Amino acid sequence: MEVHVGHTAEIPPSTLVAARELLERAFEGDMTEHDWEHALGGMHVLVWEDDELVGHGSVVQRRLLYGGQALRTGYVEGVGVRAERRRRGYGAALMRELERIIRGAYELGALGATEMAMPFYAALGWRRWEGPTSVLAPDGLRRTPEADGAVWVLEVSGGLDVGAGLACDWRDGDEW
């Protein structure tokens, strides 16, 4: 297994195409254009086995509103491993690199997890956000009850009340 880290600008276009194809298969067709766009513009972690891309994840900067503060957040996007290669440590290897980036550059790590992935993130020490979620939309602060319980955080400095409200910045597609 080889783990490569690089900014979107440093990743060859053919590798970005391969990463998108990997994610489309990993999410069984539930990967939208907006989902892919959300994974771009930050740091990518690519896991290779020989010459085959078997895992991808990225971290992009977002602002999450918590307790009257706009926290500089490393938001994890596009985490996927080829189905036939799961449970072999590839996901954990790429998450270790994403967490290293988060701890070195951000006040908080966050992600939106699928039901299937929640045990994986819990095992890595991420915490489920228990409080209400919202988005700072163009028309103001709006609740996102569909995201309640699906947002997970990695505390960098500690001291967060995971039962408090948390709001994300606006973007097209899924807010979280």
N, C-alpha and C positions, 0 to 999 in steps of 0.2 A: 504494500500500500504506500502510495506517495501522496502527500498533502501539499497542495500549492495554494498560496494566498496572493491575491492581487486586486487592484482597483479595476473597476469596469473598463477604464481607459487602457489598461494594460493587458486585458484578456483578448486573445485573437478572436476575430469575428466567428470563425468556424467553431471555436470552443464555446462561445456564447450560444450558438445555434444548437450544439450538442447538449448544453446544459438545459436549454429550454425544452428540447425533445425529451430529455431524461425526466424533467419535472412533469411534462404532460403525461408521460407514461406512469410516473409514480403517483400522480393524483388522478389517474384513470380518466383523463379528459376534462377534469374540473379545474383547469388552469386557464384563466382568462388572459386577454391581452393586458388588462390592468394589473393582474397578479404578477405577470412577468415584468411589466414596467416598474412595479414597486420594488422588485429585486435589483434594479439597476441603479448605478450612480454611487455605489459604496464599495465595500470590500467583499470580495467573493472568496469562498473556500471551496476548492475543487479537490475531490478525492479520486485518485486514479489507481487502477489495478492493471499493471502492464501498460498498454496503450489505450485502455478503455476507461472512459469517465463513468464512475459508479456512484458518485455522490456530489451534491452541490448545496451550498447555503450562502447567504449573504447577510451583511449587516449594513443598514443605511441609517443616516441621522434623521431623527424626528424630534419634535417637541411634545412632551406629555405634560399636561397641566395637573399639578398635584399641590394641594394646600397653598394656593396662591402663587406658586412658582411654575415656571416653564422649564422643566428638566430636560437637559440635553441627553437624549436617549438613543442608544444603539438598538435599532429595531431589526429583529431577525426576520428574514424573508426567504422564501424559496428553498426550504430545507427538504431535501428528498434523496433517497437512496434507491437504486434499482431494486425492484421487488425480489428478484432472485438472489440478491446480495445482502438482504437485511439480516439483522441479528448476528453480524460478524464484526461489529466494532467500527464500521465506517461512519455511521451517524454520530457516534460518540467522539470519534476523532475530529470530525468537522466541527462539532459543537465546541470542543475544547479550544479550537482556534478562534471561533466566533466569540467565545467567552473571553479569551485573551485580549482580543481587539476591544470588546466592550469595557473590560476592566481598565484598560490602558487609555481609553479616550472618552468615556461617557460617564454620566452620573447614575445611569440606570440602564438595564437591559430589559427589553420587552418583546413579546411576540403574541400572535394569535394562534392558538393550537386547535387542531382537529381533535375530536374525541379520541380517535385511535392513538394520537401522539401524546396525549396528556400523561400517561404513566412514564413514558420516556423522559419528558422534561422534568417530571417530579423526581425521578431517579437521579437526575443530574443536579438537583438542588434548586431548581427554579420553583417559584411559589405562585400559586393561583391567586389572581386578584379577586377578592371576595366582594369588594364594594361595587357600587354602580358605575357603569362606564358611559361616556358621552363623547361627542365630537364637537370641536369648535368649527361649525359649518359656516358658509357664507352668510346664512341668515341668523347666526348666533349659536349659542350652546344648545345642543340637541342630544337627548338621551339615545343610547344605542343598546337597548335591552337584549338584543340578539347576541351581543358580544359579552354580556355578563357571564362570568364563569369560564370564558374561553381565553381570557387575557392572562398571560403568565409573565412574571417579572424576575429578573436577576438583580438583586440589590448590590450596588457597588459600595456605597457608603453606609448602608443600613439605616434603621430608624423609620422606615415607612410603615404606615398603618394600612395594611392591605384591605381593610374594611371601609376605608374612606373612598370618596369619589375620585375618578381618574378620567381625564379627557385627552383625546389625541387631536393632533392637528388635522386639517382637512386635506383630502386627496381624492381624486376620481376613483371609482370602483369601491371595493370594500374599505370602510373607514379603518378597521383594525386589521 
